[in-house]
């Protein structure tokens, strides 16, 4: 499976968040740095005593596992790299990269078995690569108690990046464990406790003046070394089409083994990002920490960066692929505990929201035992009218949600973890300073909804105390959803509100109702046009000339299933015949 079920919707999945424990690539410098991971840590069903103990840390060269198994898995990785059989290559004294089961083939074994096979071959540590982006914790059943070496479980994209360097003949050196006290002079920062832009994509129409955009910056800086430090500096830099913005603060003091918060508005403060203008385009935020004249002996975690966009048409919390201008899927999730009808949402509020019209949403989904063909995804725009200042407000809640716009998407085929688009039935002009909940939903326990890549808003949520990705299990909403590091892929497509009449004409050129339909399908058209009804095999089942206005189409004789309504050979809308 390539999806995750959360057994209790309000909890996270056991990530190691200890400040000192890390999986870090040390060389080559082009990919050096700390990566998101989970591990055995001090879990009771693994043999490793405690990954928080620096004595259990390992640092060595990475090699890819080989066990001689023929074939290629569903992700294009040789089965021989999955380490379900005794290894055939020399891994003595190395950290071994192995791969999770692909979710499809018969070549399957437990994570603990893979690690034990590597250990038996002489490995000192293991990197387990997921078949999708995203990480989560694993039970040690059945071989965990027989293992004594640490492992790190990382996402698909990170694994592909590391693998590319190994296959290119470069030496990749990595570290797993607690580096506290390994060096005398060693500071660092990490993604989870570093502020990022509030959105990965922000609508350009809302950022037309200096006071209309900007964000707080800062990070928690950790002193991993044995020496107290008094010359710690942090620099934040934003590079974009409007030039370069840089702010620094320091020198700061941090005792050995301690940390210090440096955030806009805090005791140790760094100014917020602000420029005179914010033209549409791609931007990058980077952080750098240093010790002044003192050399950091482990500098690979001294810098972090985030890409973001001022966009003509998108609002998103998820990583936007600059080549496609679409959000990138990281993983798919759904609540457990018997939940059926449920929603994943993002929040939106802006002082200049009235400049925007909301046209539709980009999103993704994945299926379990069956495929997605014919599955319904609902779109709902809620006015969130509960009055509260932040998450700590006693009045915080979801008791006053007013749905004001809907849309429905019916999968024409098994577009598993593919980003798709659906417009709302009626585009909506947004309102200044109105809080919105923008949701997609499904009522099939076999469907998972997509979550975005690079979506760790832990620091932001704790700094601003505002919700980002609430989730409903059909009975109640959970403000933090599946956790601060998991944000729904949902991306809003917006337009200039002055173009409302044009967009309305474009978006409802054909409006179908009811959907699903049984005997009669009503089609509201903005023009006289001939349409064809096509089944999923491509067969034309009906042709009819529509007049401008309301039309009735007899579908009583059609078989149950999903159909496409086409104009001039192009798909315009889909509907389901019950």
N, C-alpha and C positions, 0 to 999 in steps of 0.2 A: 504494500500500500504506500501511496505517496501523500498521505494526508494524516492529520492528527486528530484524535478524539480527546477532548479535555474531560476528564472524569468529574471534576468539580469546576464549574465555569468560573468561579471566583479565585482560583489559585493558579500559580505559574507551575513550571515543570521541573523544578529542582536544579536550576542553573547554579553553578558555583559563582558567587558574587564576592567572595573574599577578595579584598583589595590586592593581596599579594599573589594569589594563585593565577597562573596564566598559561596559555599556549601561545608561544611567540616564535616567529621565524627570525633568526638572527642574520642569516645571509642566504642568498645574495641581497644586497642592499635594495634592489629594485622592488622586492616584495617583503622587506623586513617590517616587523611590527607585530602587535598583539592582535589575535583573531578571536571572534566569538566562538565559544566552545562549551561543551559539558564534559564531565569526566566522572570517574568512579569516586573521586574525593575520599571521604571517609564512610561511604555507604557500607551497611552491615553485610551485604551479600557479595562483596568483593574482597579479595585477599589483601590488597594493598592497605597498610595500616591507616595512613592518613596523608592525603596529598597536601594538606596544609603544613606538613612537616617538611622543612627544607631538605632534610636528609633523603627524602624520597624523590627529589627532583632529578630529572635527567636532561642532558643536553648532548646531542650527537647528530650525525648525518642521517638524512632521510633516504630510504630506498623503498621501492614499490614491491609488494609481495608477489611471489610467483609460486603457484602450487601445481602447475601442469594441467589444470582442468581446461578442456577445449571449449571454444565458443565465445560469443560476445553477448553481453547482457543488454537489457532494454535501454540503458543509458549510453551504450557504445563502449563500455569498459570490458576488457577480457575477463571471463569468469575466473581465470587463473589469478587475478588480482584480488579476489574476494576472500581468499585464505580459509576456505572451508575444508581443505585437506592439508596434510603436512607440507610445509614449504620446501621448495626444491632449490631456491637460490640462497646465497650466503648472506645472512643478515646479522651475523655475530657482532654484537656491540653497537648495533644500529637501531634507529627508530624506524619502524616499518609502517608504510601506508597501505591500508586495506580498505575494502569497499563494502558498504552495506548491501544486503540483498536487494535486487532490482525491483521486487514487487510483482514480477511476472513469471520468470522462469522457474525451473525445478531445482536449480542450484541454490540451495538455501541452507543456512545454519545460523546459530545464535551468535550474537556479538561476542559473548564470553568465549565461545569456541574459537573464533577468529584470533582473539588475543592470546589464548592459550597456545594455539598453533605457532604464533609468532614467538612467544616466550620459549617454547620448546626448541625452536630453531636458533635461539641465542639472542633474540632482540632484547633491547633494554627499555623499549617503549613502543607504543602503537598510536597511529593516527587513523581513525575510522572516518571515512568520507561518506556523508549522507547522499541519497539519490536525488534529493531536492535541496534547495537552499533552506536554511533553518536547522536548529539543533534541539535535542531534548534528551532527557535522562533515560538510562537503561538499567533494567534489572540484571543482576549477575548470574541468573539461572542459565544453564546448569553448571557452568565451569568456572564461575567467578571466584569462588573460594580457592580454586587451584592456581589463580594468577597472583603474581607478586610485582608485576611491572605496571606503571601508570599508562593510561591512554587518554587521548583527547578526541572527542567526537565533533567534527566540523561540518559546515555546509558544503553543498555541491560546487558552488562557484569558487569558494576558497580552495577547495580540493583541486579543481581544474587549474587554477592559477599556479598552485604549488607543483602540480604534476607537469605542467608545461615547462617549468624550469628544469626539473629532473630530466625530462625527455630531451631537452635541449643540451644536455651534457653539463649543466651547471651543478655545483655542489650546494645542496640545500641543508642548512643546519638549523635545527629547531630546539626549543626548550619547553618542557612540560613540568609544571610544579610551582612551588612557592620559592621565589627568588629572594625573599627577605633575608638579609644578612650575607648573601653570597658575595657582595661587593662592598667596598668602603663608601664609594660615592656613586649613588644610583637613585635617580628620581624618575617618575613616569606619570602618565595620564592614561585614561582608558575611556572607551566610547560610552559606557553606561553612565558615567558621572561627568559628562561633558555636554554643555549646552550646544544645541544645533539650531538652525533656522526653524521657525515654527511650522513652516510648510516647505516641502521640497519643490512645490510649484505654487506660485501666488499670482493671482490675476493682475496684469499690468494696469488695468483700468482703475484699480484701487490703490495704486502706488505712484500717483502722478506728482506728488510734492514731497518735500523733505520730511514733513511731519506725518505723512501717511504710511510710512513703512519704516522698518528697522527691527532689531531684535537684541535681546540681552546676550552677552557672551560670558564664557568662563568655564572653569573646570575644577575638579578636585585633584590636587597634586599630591602624590604619594612619595614618601622617602623610604625606599626599600633598603638603603645602605646602612652600614654600621656607624657611619659618621653623622653627627648632627650637621645641618646645613643652615647657612645664614645669607646665602647669595642666590637664592632661587628666583628666577624670572619667568614670566609667561608672556607670550606675544600672540595676539589674535590678528589675523590678516584676512581680508575679503578682497578677491580679485574679480572684477566684472567688466562689462562694457562701459561702465561709468568711471573706470580707473581702479586704483588700489587704495584701500583703507587699512591702516595698521594702528593698533594700540598695544602698549606694553605696560606691565607693572612689575615692581620689584625694587630692590632685593627683599625677599621674604625669608623668614626663618621656619624650618621644619625639623623637629627632633627625629632621631633615628626611629624607624618603625611607625611614625605618625603620619598624618596627612593634614592638608590645609585647603579650605574652600576659597576660591577666588572667582566671584560671580558679580555681575553688574548689580549694584545696589546693596552688596553685602559688606561685612566688616572689612574684608580685603576685596576691594572692588576694582573692576576694569570697565571702562566706558562701553555703553551699548553701541552697536553698529548703526551708523547714520550717515547718509550722504544727501546732497542737494537734489539728486534725481535718481531714478531707478528705471532705466530703459529696459525693454524686453530683451532677454537673452540668458545665457548661462553664466552662473556665478560659482565661486568656490570659497568656502570658509576653511581656514587652517589654523591649528594651534601648534605652538612650539614652546617647550619648556627647556631651560638650561640652568647651569650653575655658575654663570659668569666665567671667570678665569679658570675654574675647576673643570676638569674633564669628567663627564659622565661615563662610567665604565661599562654601562649597558644602555646605550642611547637609543636602542631600537623602539622603545615605547615613549619617546620624547615628543612625538608629533602625531597628530590626527587631522583628518580633513573630511569635509562634507560638500557635496555638490548640491546646488539648488537653482531654481529658475524663476525669473519673472516672465510669465507666459501670457500670450495673447488669448488663450482659450482654456487653460487648465488650472484647477485647484486640486492639490493632492498632498498627502503625507507620505507617499511611497516614492521610491527611487524611480526617476524618469529616464528611460533609455534615450539618449540624445539622437540616436540613429533612426528611431521610429517615432519619437515624441509620445510614447505610450508608457504606462507604468509597467514595472517588471514583477512577475509573480515570484514569490519566495516559497510559499507553502500554502496549504489549504487546511482549514480547521472547521470543526463543528462542536457544539456542546455534547456531552454525554448525559447520563442520567435519565435517558428516555425522552429527551427533548425532541420534538418533531418540528413544529412551526417555529422558526426562529429568525432573528435579524442580526446582521452585522452593520455597524453604522460608523460614520465619522461626523465630527461636529464642525460647524462653521458660524462665524460671527465677524462682521467687519463694519467699521464706521462708515464706509463708502460702498456698502453692498448694493445700494439702489442703482449704481451704475451698471450692474450686471443683471443679465437674465440667465437662469439655469435651464439648459436645453436637455441634458441627459447625463448618463453615467457610463464610465468604463469600469469593468469588473471582470472577475474570472470565477470559475467553479471547477470542481473535480467530482468524479463519481466513484462509488465504491465497487460493489459487485457487478453492477450494470453500467451502461454508458449514459451520457447526458441527453441523448436524443429525445426531444419532446418535453424535457424538464422545464418547469416554469420558474423564473426568477422575478420576484416583484420588486419594484422601485417605489419608494415612498419618501416624500419630502415633508418633514414635520416642522411646524413652528414649535420650538421648545420654550414654552411660556412660563415655566417655573422660574421664580425670581430668586437668584442666589449670587453671591460674590465669587465663591470658589468652592472647591471640594470639601473644605472644612466648615462651610456654612451650614447651620442647622436646618436651613430651608432647602438644601440641595436635594433634588429628587427628579423623578420622571412622571409626576402625577398630572402634568398639564401639557400633554402633547397634542397638537392639532394638525392632523394630516391635511395638506393643501394641494398635493399633486401626486399622481401615480403614473406608473408605467409597468409594462410586462414584457419580458423577453422569453421566447420559447426557443430552446436550442434546436437548430435544424439538423445538427449532427453531433458527434462526440468530440466537441472542442474542449478536451480535457486540459485544464490549466492554460488556456489560451485567452488572452484579453479580448473581450467583445464589447460592443457598445449598444446601448438602448436609449432612445429618447423618452422623455416623459410625454404623456398624452397631450399635455398643454405646457409650453414653456412658461416659466414663472419669473417675473421681475422680483428680485430680492429686496429686502428692506434694511435700511441702515440700522446697525446695532441690534438687529433681531437675531436671537440665538436659534440656529437650525440643527436638526438631526437629519442626516442624509443617509438613508438605509437601503440595503438590499435584503431580500428575505427568501426563504424556501420552506416547504412543508414536507420534504422527503428526507427521512433519516439516512438515505443513501447518498446524499449530496453534501459536499463540503464547499465552503465559500473561500475565495482566495484572499491571501494576505500579502502585503507588499515587502519587497526587499529593502534592506537597510532601514528598518522601521523601528529603531530603538529610541523611544521618547521618555525613558526613565528619568533622566535629568530634567528635561523640560517640564514633565508633569509635576515633579517635586518642587520645581522652581516657581512655575506660574500657578500651580494648583488648579489647572483647568483640564477637563476631560478631553480625550482625543478620539479613542475608538471604542465607544460603548457597545455592548452586545446584549441582546435579549434572548432568553431561552423559551420565549412564548408566554411566560408568566410574570417575569420581572426583568428589569434592566440592570446591568452591572457596569458601573462607570468606567472601570479599568479593563473591561472586556476580558480577553485572555491573558492580559499582562501588558505592562508598559512597553515591552519589546515586540509586540505583535499588533500591528495596525492594519485594518482592512484595506485591501487594494483599491477600494472605491476612489475614483477620480472624477471630479465634477467637470463637465464641459460647459463653459459659460460663453456669453457673447455680450456685445454692447447693447444695453437696454434700449438705446435709441433705435435699434434695428428690430425691435420686437415684432412689428407687423410683418417684416420680411421673413423672420425665423418662423413665426406662426404659420405662414403660408407654406414654407418649405417643409416644416415638420409634420403638419397634419394634412398634407396633400391627399393622403388616404388615412382615414381613421376607422378602425375595425371594432365592432362591438356586437353582441357580447363575445368575449374571448376567454375561455372556450365557448363554442357555439354548438347547438344541437341540430336544429332544422333550418334556421334562417340566420345568415350572416349579414349584418348591416354594415354598409361601407359608406362613409361620408367622404365625398371627394370635393376638392376645390376647383375641379375642371372636368370637362367632358373628356373621357379617356376610356380606351379598351383595356381590360385587365384579363389575365389568365390565371387560373388556379392550377397549381402544379403540386404533385405528391413528391415524396422524398426520393422516388426513383427517377424523377424528371419527367414523368408522364403528365401531359396537359389533361386535366379532368373536366375543365369548364372554361369557357370564354364568355365574357359579357361586356357590353358597352355600358359604361356608367355615365350618368349625367351629373352636372355640378349640383351638389347638395346631397341629400340622403338617398341611398339605394338599398334595395333588399335583394339578396342573392340566395336562391334555394340550394341548400347543401344537404337536404334530407337523404339523398341517395348515396352520398359519399361514405366510404368506409371510415371508421374511427382512426384518428391519427393526426399528424402534423402536416399542414399544407402551407405553401408559399403563394402569396398574391404578387404577381409580377406586372410591371408596366414596361412595354418595349423590351422585353427580355431581361430586365433587371429586377432583382428582388426588392420589393418595397416594404412589405409587411408579412408576418407569419401569423397563423391562427391554428387552434386545435379543434378538431371535430370530435365531440363526445358521442 
